[in-house]
Amino acid sequence: MSVTHHAQAEANTSKTIFGFWTYLMTDCVLFATLFATYAVMHKNTYGGPGLSDIFDAPFVLTETLILLTSSFTCGLALLAAQRGQALHVLRWLVVTFVLGLTFLGMEIYEFNHLINEGHGPDRSGFLSAFFTLIGTHGLHITVGLLWSVILAIQAIRLGLTPDVKRRLTLWSLFWHFLDIVWIFIFTMVYLMGANP
């Protein structure tokens, strides 16, 4: 690879990463808007349940620990990629996928349970804001899971090429971003909401 070609590749990678950070900032605006909506609506229960009535602390804490562990395994996948250890990358991608899927399954279970109890998003302003905020996060987790499957397929077919490593880095940024958003959800929605 010539010096000029290498410099061009570096410039393209820098532009891609900058562009992805720009995307993450727009996602920050989206979640900030949803948090603001929730803050306004969280007391609008209209005779329905508030968060303290539906909060299951052990369930949500387990859900949180699973997602935080997936952030750790995601980091291990990225470290393995930087060391050129393709098999370890695949193993950590699989572990991260399983943890993320477990978290998503728990979110879906929580939604299903609330709806079956008559506490769906149409019940009150609070529940509408709650379902929208948590559901948007869950949708992002779904995208992250699909992305991890695509990365695993690319790592198997192409090996740990510079493009695959770059995509893995971007996915890792996305996954860690979702964990940070969940920490805010856990703190502002569940912990603060359970003790009004």
C-alpha positions in Angstrom: 0.0 0.0 0.0 1.5 3.4 -1.0 1.8 6.3 1.4 -0.8 8.3 -0.6 -3.3 5.4 -0.6 -2.7 4.8 3.2 -3.3 8.5 3.9 -6.5 8.5 1.8 -7.7 5.4 3.7 -7.0 7.1 7.0 -8.8 10.3 5.9 -11.8 8.2 4.8 -11.9 6.4 8.2 -11.7 9.7 10.1 -14.6 11.1 8.0 -16.6 7.9 8.7 -16.0 8.1 12.4 -16.8 11.8 12.5 -20.0 11.1 10.5 -21.0 8.4 13.0 -20.4 10.7 16.0 -22.7 13.2 14.2 -25.4 10.5 14.0 -24.9 9.6 17.7 -25.5 13.3 18.5 -28.7 13.3 16.6 -29.7 10.2 18.6 -28.8 12.1 21.8 -31.3 14.8 20.7 -33.9 12.2 20.1 -33.5 10.6 23.5 -33.2 14.0 25.2 -36.6 14.9 23.7 -38.1 11.6 24.9 -36.6 12.2 28.4 -38.1 15.7 28.5 -41.5 14.3 27.4 -41.3 11.7 30.1 -40.4 14.3 32.7 -43.5 16.3 31.8 -45.8 13.3 31.6 -44.6 11.1 34.5 -47.2 12.4 37.0 -50.1 12.3 34.5 -51.5 8.9 35.5 -55.2 10.0 35.3 -56.1 7.5 38.1 -54.0 4.8 36.6 -50.9 3.3 38.0 -47.7 5.3 38.5 -44.2 3.9 38.2 -44.1 3.0 41.9 -47.1 0.7 41.3 -45.6 -1.2 38.5 -41.9 -1.1 39.3 -40.2 -4.5 39.9 -36.8 -3.6 41.3 -35.1 -7.0 41.0 -36.3 -7.5 37.4 -35.1 -4.1 36.3 -31.8 -4.5 38.1 -31.2 -7.8 36.5 -32.1 -6.3 33.1 -29.6 -3.5 33.8 -26.7 -5.8 34.8 -27.3 -7.9 31.7 -27.0 -4.9 29.4 -23.9 -3.5 31.3 -22.3 -6.9 31.0 -23.0 -6.9 27.2 -21.1 -3.6 27.1 -18.1 -5.3 28.6 -18.2 -8.2 26.2 -18.6 -5.8 23.3 -15.4 -4.1 24.5 -13.7 -7.5 24.6 -14.7 -8.1 21.0 -13.1 -4.8 19.9 -9.9 -5.6 21.8 -9.7 -9.0 20.2 -10.2 -7.4 16.8 -7.3 -5.0 17.4 -5.1 -8.0 18.3 -6.2 -9.8 15.1 -7.9 -12.6 17.0 -10.8 -13.4 14.8 -12.1 -16.4 16.8 -12.2 -14.4 20.0 -14.0 -11.6 18.1 -16.7 -14.1 17.0 -17.0 -15.6 20.5 -17.4 -12.1 22.1 -19.9 -11.1 19.4 -22.0 -14.2 20.2 -21.9 -13.5 23.9 -22.8 -9.9 23.4 -25.7 -10.9 21.1 -27.0 -13.4 23.6 -26.9 -10.8 26.4 -28.5 -8.2 24.2 -31.2 -10.6 23.1 -31.9 -11.5 26.8 -32.2 -7.8 27.7 -34.6 -7.3 24.7 -36.6 -10.3 25.7 -37.0 -8.9 29.2 -38.1 -5.6 27.9 -40.7 -7.3 25.7 -41.8 -9.4 28.6 -42.2 -6.2 30.7 -44.3 -4.5 28.0 -46.5 -7.6 27.5 -47.0 -8.0 31.3 -48.1 -4.3 31.6 -50.4 -4.5 28.6 -52.0 -7.7 30.0 -52.6 -5.9 33.3 -54.4 -3.1 31.5 -51.5 -0.7 31.7 -50.8 -0.2 28.0 -49.6 3.1 26.4 -53.2 4.2 25.8 -54.0 4.2 29.6 -52.4 7.5 30.5 -49.9 10.1 29.6 -47.3 8.6 31.9 -47.6 5.1 30.3 -47.5 6.6 26.8 -44.3 8.4 27.6 -42.9 5.3 29.4 -43.6 3.0 26.5 -42.3 5.4 24.0 -39.0 6.0 25.8 -38.3 2.4 26.7 -39.6 1.2 23.3 -37.3 3.5 21.4 -34.4 2.2 23.3 -35.5 -1.4 22.6 -35.7 -0.6 18.9 -32.1 0.7 19.0 -31.1 -2.5 20.8 -32.8 -4.5 18.0 -30.8 -2.6 15.4 -27.6 -3.2 17.4 -28.3 -7.0 17.5 -28.9 -7.2 13.8 -25.7 -5.2 13.2 -23.7 -7.6 15.3 -25.0 -10.5 13.3 -23.9 -8.8 10.1 -20.5 -8.1 11.6 -20.1 -11.7 12.6 -20.9 -12.8 9.0 -18.4 -10.3 7.6 -15.7 -11.4 10.0 -16.2 -15.0 9.0 -16.4 -14.3 5.2 -13.8 -11.5 4.9 -11.6 -11.9 8.0 -10.6 -8.9 10.1 -10.0 -6.5 7.3 -9.5 -2.8 8.1 -13.1 -2.2 6.9 -14.5 -4.9 9.2 -12.5 -3.5 12.1 -13.8 0.0 11.4 -17.4 -1.3 11.3 -16.8 -3.2 14.5 -15.5 0.1 16.1 -18.7 1.9 15.0 -20.9 -0.8 16.3 -19.1 -0.7 19.6 -19.6 3.1 19.9 -23.3 2.5 19.1 -23.6 -0.3 21.7 -21.9 1.7 24.4 -24.1 4.7 23.6 -27.2 2.5 24.2 -25.8 1.4 27.6 -25.3 5.0 28.6 -28.8 5.8 27.6 -30.1 2.8 29.6 -28.2 4.1 32.7 -30.1 7.4 32.3 -33.3 5.5 31.9 -32.6 3.3 34.9 -31.7 6.3 37.1 -34.3 8.9 35.9 -37.2 6.6 35.1 -37.0 3.6 37.4 -35.0 4.7 40.5 -36.3 8.3 40.8 -39.8 7.3 39.6 -40.1 4.5 42.2 -39.5 7.0 45.0 -41.5 10.1 44.1 
